[in-house]
Amino acid sequence: MTLRVLNTLSGELELFEPADPERVLLYYCGLTVSDFAHLGHARTWVHVDVIHRWLEQSGYDVRHVENITDVNEKIVARVGEDDLGDSERAVATGFTEQLLSDMRALNLKRAEVYPRVTEHIPEIIDLVETLIETDHAYEVNGSVYFDVHSFDEYGKLSNQRLDAVEPQEDGDRSEKRDPADFALWKAGGVDADAVTDHRRADREYAVETPSGETWDSPWGEGRPGWHIECSAMSMAHLDTGIDIHMGGRDLVFPHHENEIAQSEAATGERFARYWLHADLFQMDDEKMSSSLGNFVPVTDAVPRFGVNPLRLFFLSASYNSTQTYSEAAIHEAEERWEGLQSAYRRASETADSAAARTTVTDDALRASVADSRESFAAAMDEDFNTREALTALSALASAVNTHVDGHDAYDYRGLRRTIETFETFGADVLGLDFTGDTEGTATVADELIELVLDVRADERAAGNYDRADRLRDRLDALGITVQDTDDGTSYRR
């Protein structure tokens, strides 16, 4: 089957045909490092990671670039807060280090590069100069704006008419030719009001009015606009035209619309062949967001739930469908992971036993392996449908258990093919770790929980019910539900 992807630009499933039949250029709009990464970010990371892995599995050489935005008024607003740092660069560096650590904790394949805005100011200035020279941009009072009327196809990604585009709030509207024009270069530092808007009322700041970093340019000291950064970094590390540009659904307008306009105006070439957008990750009825404060940090979630259950949770919904944070759903993913890992281990142990024979054939097991491989590939080739791909692996796990439980002698070749399927599709493509020894960690965790429950029981026996309740509440905050019944106390995670 041939890969098809849902292209936001056309709104249709399209046959995937990269410019080079052997190579895919993939750019993902990464984070603005103004806070810790949360599960909404992790969800998209995991899906981009699996897309990268499936493209490689399909035979492509994948060049994957993911930027880090380290120049932003939200970063400046954190300057002087607690121990985050006394400059924009210091704050960004701290969050960037944690960001990269979170990526490794989630078992993501490394991108080819993680370019930072601060590393690419010369390329940004060169691109802005090109846009001025070709009459697509103009300078006013040290700032440079893109003239949206100079690009005839403006609005083609978000399907907006130019006369209906809302004003873009990134400069003095009165100095623009049109309120819809957007900033490529901003004169001076960050506006003090912008910093105030992003500061938190419940925090104290050692630096009252940070202005942010500035750079010299042909138009004077200033800072790059948000949209021009991604175009410059993509062109610097990939090409003037790429195959896949991916990001969150909330970036379609204005960010990605503006990327298309400025990139294609500067080069005269198509900027990206396929635009893929991950849908929202919600906390209750709102988008999970650092600015809203309704988020679960990756640093908290990985040790609490484990990498494999988290990946299975994210992949249980397709990248372009809305997903809602739910501990119940994560616990279901934990159970699913236990089932997959158990099936893999049973297949491995059985294949390595003396009862595994080259003369035994189980047609049902072999048919299940073939069906699972075919179903997995078909699902991934239909716009990276990870939900259906997981269903195929679960069916294979059931077949393993049926084979092992129903026979005294086992089909070695069928089991070997089963193990290869788990390792190729489950590990190499979905990024699951079947071979890691997690039992020791789990055993220690269970023993610690039992110890806390013993202490709680002693407190209850002594009549210290407030202390016992506090211990129960602390366990509950860690995702461990304590249940007191007539038969005793139990817990579940």
N, C-alpha and C positions, 0 to 999 in steps of 0.2 A: 504494500500500500504506500502511497505517496503522501508526504506531509502537507497538511493544509493548516493555515493560520487565519484567525479572525483579524483582519486589518482595519483598524479604526478609521483609516483614511477613506476606505471605500464602504465600510460597514458590512463587509461580506467575507465569507470564508474564501480564501484564495489559495491556489497552488503555490507552495513555497519554492521560489526559484531565485537563489542568490546570484549576485552579479558574476561571481566566480563559482563554478559548479563544484569546486573542491574546498572552498573556504567561506566562512560566515563571519561578517563583522558585526558584533553585538555591542551596543552601548546601553547602559542602564543609568538613569538619573539617580544618583546616590543621595546621601543624607546631607543636610545642613547640620553641622556638628555644634548645636546649641544646647543639647541635652543628651541624656542617655538614650540609647536605642531601645525601642519597646517591641512588643510582639507584633504590632502592625507592620513595623519595618521588617522584622524577622520573617513574617509570612511571605512578603514579596521577595526577600532575599532567597528563601528556600525555593520558591517557584522559578526565579531566574536561574538559580543553581541547577535545578532539574532540567530546565530548557537547555542550558549549556551542556549538561551531561547527555541528554537525548540527541542533541545535534552531533556531538562527538560519537555517540554510539551509532548514529546513522552514517558515519563516515566523513563528516566534515572536520576540517581544521578550524577551530573556533578561536577567534581573537575577541576577547571579552574585556571591555573597559568599563569601570564604574568610578565615577567621580566622587570627590568629597568637597562639599562647599564649605570652605573655612573663612569666607568673607561675608558677613551678614549682620544686619542690625540686631537680630536676636542673640547673636554671639556677643556683640558689644554690650548688650543689656545685662549679660551675666558677669561682666568685668567687676572685680571687687566683691563678688558674692562669696561668702565663706572662704574656702581655700581654692577656688577655681582658677585664680590667677589675676594679675593686675594689668593685663593687656588682652586685646582681641586674639592675638597670636597664641598667648599662653592658654587661654580658655579653650580655643579650638584644638590645640595640641593635646590637651588632657582628654577631651571627649573623643578625639580621633584615635588615641591609643586604646581607649576602652572599646570603641567601635570595632577596631580590627581584632581585638581579643574576643569580642562577642561573635564575630564572623567565624573565627577558628573554633569556638565552642560549639557552633551549630553545624560543624562538619561541612562547611561550604568549600567548594573548589576555589582556589585563588583566581582572581581576575588577572589578566596580563599586567595591568597597572591600575593603581588607584590615584589618579591625578588630583592634585589640590589646585584650587583657584590661585592661591598665592604663588604657585610655581609657574603660572602661565600668563602673567600680566603682559609680557611682550607680545605673545600671540594674540591676546585679546585686543591690544592697542592696534596691532597690524590689521586685524579684521575690521575694527571700527574705521580705520583710515580707508580701507578698501570700500566700505559702504558709503563713506563721504565722497570719495573720488567718483563713484558710480551714481551719485545723486540719489542714493537711497537713505541717506542720513544727513543731518544738519546739526551745527553747533550753535548753542545759545548760552552765553554767560558761563562758559567753561564746561557745560554739560552737552552731551550729544544724544540726539533722539533719532529713532528709526521712523521714517515717513511711511506709514502703513498704506497710503494712497499710491506709493511708488511700486507696490508689489500687487499685481492684478489678482493673484490667487489668494490674497489674505482672507482667512476664514475657512479655508477648504478642509482643515482637520476638524474643527469644532462645528462646522456647518452653520456659521454665522454670516449674515450680510454685514458688510463694512459699516453701513449706516446704522446698524443696530448694536455695534460693539460698544460695551461700556467703557467709560474713561479708565485709563490705567494709572493707578495712583503711585507713581514712582518719580515724581518731580513736580516742579511748579507748573500747574496746568496752564497758567496764563502765558508761559513762555513757549509752549508747544504750538505748532501749527494746527494740530488737531488733538483733542483730549485722548484719542485712541492711540496716538503715537507713544512709543515706550522708550525708556532710557537705555542707552548702550554704555554711556559713561556719565557718572554723576560728579559734579564739582564738589570739592571739599570733603569733609568727613561726614559721619552719620548725623542726621538731624537729631537734636536733643529731644524733641517731642517723640520721635520714633523710639528712642531708647526708653523714655519714660513709659511709653505704651506697653513695652514688653517686660518692664520690671515688675517684680512681685511685691505686693503690698506687705506680705508677711516676712520679708527678708530685709537684712541690713546690708549696706554696700559701703565698702571702704573707699571706693572711687565714685564721686558724685556725678560727674558729667564726662564719661569717656566718649571720645570722638571716633574711635576706630582708626585703623591703619589707612594711609593714603599713599598714592604713587604719583610720580611725575608723568605727565603725558603731553602731547602737542597742544592740548587745550587747558593745561594747568593741572595742579594737584587735584586728585580725585580718586574715585573708586569705580570698579566695573559694575555695570548693571547685571542683574541676575541672569537674564536669558542669554546674553552674549557669551557667558562663561562656558556653558555646555557646548555650544557650537565650536568654540575655539579648542576646547579640550578634545572633543570628538575628532575634529580635523587633525589635530596634532598627533594623535595616537592611533587613529584608524585610517580615514581617508575623507575626501570631500563628500563622498557618497558612501553610505553604509547600508547594510541589509536590514538589521532589526534595531529599532529604537524602542526601549521599554521604560515604563515608569508607572506611577500611580494614576488612576482615573482622574483624580483631582488636578493633574498637571496638564490635561488636554488644553485647557485655556486658563491663563494666557501663555504658560511657559512653553509648551510644545508648539503651539501655533506660532509663537514668536521665533522659536528656534528655526522652524521651517522658513519663515519669511526672510530672516536675516541671512541664513545659510544659503538658500537658493538665490537670493538677490546678489550675494557676494560672488558665487561661483557659477551661476547659470546652470547648475546641475541639480538633479533630484537629490535631496538630502538623505532620506531614508526610504527604502522600498516598502517596509512593513512597520507599522506602528502598533505595538501591543501594549495594552493597558490593564494593570491589575486593579481589581475593584476594591471597595472599601473593606477594612477590617474594623468591626464595631465593638464598642463596649456599651452594652445595653442598646439604646437607640441612637447613639452618637458615634461618629468616627473616633477610633482610638487616636489620641493626639497629645503630643507634649504640651501644646499651648492650652489645651483644655484641662490638662492635669489628670485625665482619666486613662492612665496607661499602666501596663505591667512591664517593668524593665526586663530585658533579656537576662541581665545579671541575676535577677531573682528567679526567673522562670526555669532556666536550664538546670540549676541544682535541685529545684523543687520537683520538676516533672521528668527530667531526663531528655536528652537530645532526640533519641529515636521516637518516643511518644509525641514530642512536639512536632517533629517533621511529619509524622503520620497524621496528626491533627490538621496541620496546614494543608497537606496534600489530599485530605478527604474532601476538599472543595476545589473546584477548578480555579485557576488564577484570576479569571475574569468574572467570577461570581462573588457576591457579598458574603462575608463570613463574620460570625459574631463570636466574641470570646465567651467561652463556656467551660467551666471546670468539669462539668459532667461530660462534655464532649471530649475533653482532654483525657479524662479517666477512661472513656471508651477507647480512645486511641492507645492508652497504656495497655488495656486488655488485648487490643488487636495486635500490638507489638509483641506481647507475651505469646500470643498464638503463633505469629510468624516466626519468632525466634525459636520457640519450642519445636515447630515443624522442621526448621532448618537443622537444629541440633539432632532431632530424631533421625532425620534423613542421613546426616553425617555419621552419627554413631552406628546406625544400622548398616550403612554401606561399608563401614570399617569392621563390622562383626563377621565372625565365621559363618553366620547364617546367610550372608549375602552371596548369591551364587550367580555365576555367569550362565548357568543353564536354566535359570528361572526367568519366566517372562510374565509380567502382569500387564495385559493389554489396557486395562482401565487406567493404571498409573501412567503409562506411556502416552495414552490419548489425552489425559489431563495435562501432562507436561506440554504437549503440542498445542492443545487448546489455550492454555494459559499464556504461552509465548505469543501465539497469534493474536489473542485478545489484548494482551498488554501492548503489543506493537501497534495494533489498530487504534487503541485508545490514545496513545501518545501521538500518533500521526494525525489525529483529529483534534488539532489545536491544543496539544499537550494536556489531554484529559486525564489528569492524575487520579481522579475519583474512580473512573472505570479501570484504570491500570491497577490500582490497589485491589479492586474486586477480583481481578485475574490472579493476583498473588494469593489472596485469601482462599480462592478455590483450589489452588495448588496445595496450600497448607492442609486443607481438608482431605485432599487425595493422599497426601503423605500419611496422615493419621489413619485413614482407612486401610492403606496398604500395610502399615506396620502392625496395626491391631488385628488384621484379618489373616495373617499368614505366619507360618513357622519358618519358612525359607523365603528369602527376599530377592527381588529383581535388582541386581547390582547395577546394570546399565540404566535402568529406569531411575534409580536413586541418584546415580551420578549425574544424569541429565537434570534431575530435579535440583540438585545442589548447584549446578552451573546456572540454572535459571534464577535461583534466589540471589546468587552472587552477581550475575550480570545485570538483571533488572532491578532487584531490590537494593543491592549495594552500589553497583557502578552507576545506575541511573537515578534511583530515588535517594541515594546517599545514606542508606541505613547501614548500621554496623552490626552484622550478625556474629562476628568473631570476638568482639570485645567482651571481657570477663566482667559483667555487671553484677553477677550473683553475690560476690563478696561485699560490694558496696551496699547492695540491697539488704544482705543479712545484717550488717552492722547497723544500718538504719532501723531495721525492725527491732534489733536488740535495744537500741537507744529509746525507741518509742515504748517498748515494754518496760524499760527502766523508769521512764517518766510516769507511766500508768501505775507502776508499783508505788512510787512516791505519792501520787494522787490518792491511791487507795489508803495509804497510811494516814494522809491528811484527813480524809473523810472519816476514817475510823476514830481519829482523835477529835473529831468535831470541828475541824478547821475547814469549813465548807467554802469560805471565801477563797482560801489558798487553792483548794481543789478546783474551784471554778476557774481561777486564773490559769491554772495549768491546762485545763480543758480548752480554754479560750486561746491560749498560745498554740496549742496543737492545731486547733481549728484554723488559726491564721496561717499555718503552714500547709493547709490542705488535708489535714488528718482529722476525720470525723470520729468522735468518741461516742459510743452507744452503751448506755447502762441498761441492762435488762435483769430479769429475775435470775437468769442463768449466769450472770456475771457481766464483765465489761469487755467490749470488743472495739475494734477500730477498723476503718477502711481509709484508703488513700485515693 
